[in-house]
Amino acid sequence: MNYDNYSKIVHELYGNVKDYRVEWTIGGTSGGNCWGDEAHPFHTDDPEPELDLDKLFEVICPNMTFLQYRKVIASVLKRSTETYEEYYGNSTVNGAKEVNFSELYNALVKFGVIQT
C-alpha cells in the first residue's frame, strides 16, 4: 500500500487531520477563590482512554499480529501532560496520547506490517 492510498483511508476514517489525539483529566487543584481560600490538590478516577486505531488497522492490515501492533504503537505513541492554570491557584492537569499518521505509516512499513 502506498502512502497516497493510506492517506485516503485515514481521511475517510478520521477526517482531514495529521494526528490522532485523546485527552483525559488526571487531576489538578481546586477550591481557591477570591476570598482567600487555598486551592487543594485533587485526582480524578477518569480512566485513560484508548487510542481507537482499530478501524484503520482493520482496513489496511487486518492480519497484523499482536507483537507487530505493540512494536508499531511503541515506536509512534507520544504521551504528555498539560497543566491549565486558572484563577486563584486552581488548575487542571490533563494527560494526552497522540499518534502522527505519517509516522504511523512509516512504522507499519518498517515493521513489515504493510508493503509499499
N, C-alpha and C positions, 0 to 999 in steps of 0.2 A: 504494500500500500504506500503510495507516495504522499508527501506532505499536503498537497492540494486536496486530495480526497479525504484525508484525515481532517483537515481544517473544515471542510464542508460538513462532515458528520458532527464535529464539535459545535459548529454554528447551529445546526439543526437541533441539537440536544440542549445546548446551554446558552444559545444566543450569541451575539457578537461581543465576546469577551476574550481577553488574553489569559486571565487567571480564574481559578475557581477557589472561593474562599468561604469558610464558615467561621462564625464567631459565637462566643458564649460568655456570660458573665461569671467571673471567678469570685469576685468579692469587691472590697473597697472600704470606704469609711462613710458613715452616715451619722446624723444626729446633730451636726454643727448648725448653728443658726445665728441670727443677728442679735440675740440676747446673750450671747457669750457661751452657750453650751458647746462642749467639745464634741468633735466627731470621733466615733469609736469604730474600730475595725469590724468588718463582717465578712463572712464567707457564705457563698451560696451552695446549694446542693444541685445546681444545674449540671446535668450530665454533659460530658464532652461529646459534641455531635460528630458523626461520621462524615467523611467526605463521600458524597454519593457519586462515585465514578462508575458504578456497576453498569448503568445503561450504556455508557461509552464502551466499556470492556466487552459487554455482550455483543455489540455490533462489530467492533474491529478485531477483537481477539477472544472469541468465546472459549477457546481451548487453552487459555493461559493457565499455568499451574499456580498453585498457592505460593510456592517458593519464588517463581518469577514475579508474582504480584508483590511479594514482600520486598524483593530486591528493587523493583521499579519504584515503589512508593517510598522506600527508604532513601532512594537517591534524589527524589524530587520534592518531597514534602518539607515545607518550611513552617516552623512553629514560632509564634511570637506572643508577647503580652503587650497590651497598651493600657495606659492609665489616663483616664479623662478627669481632669481636675474640675471641680465645681465650686460653688460659693461656700464660704465659711468652713473650709477644710474638708468638705465632703469630696468623695471621689468614687469612681467606678473603675474596676480593673477587668478587662476582657482578655480572654485567650483567643487565639486565632490559629487556624491551619489553612495553608494555601498551597496550591499547585499551579504552576505555569504550564499551559497546554503545549507550548513549543518544547519546553524541557521534558514534558511527559512523552511526547512523540520521540524525541531523541533517546530517552531511556528505554522505550519499548523496542526501538531498533537495536540499541546497544546490547540489551539482554536477550535478543533473539526472539522476542515475542511476536513482532511483525517484521516482514521482509519488505525492503524498498524496491 
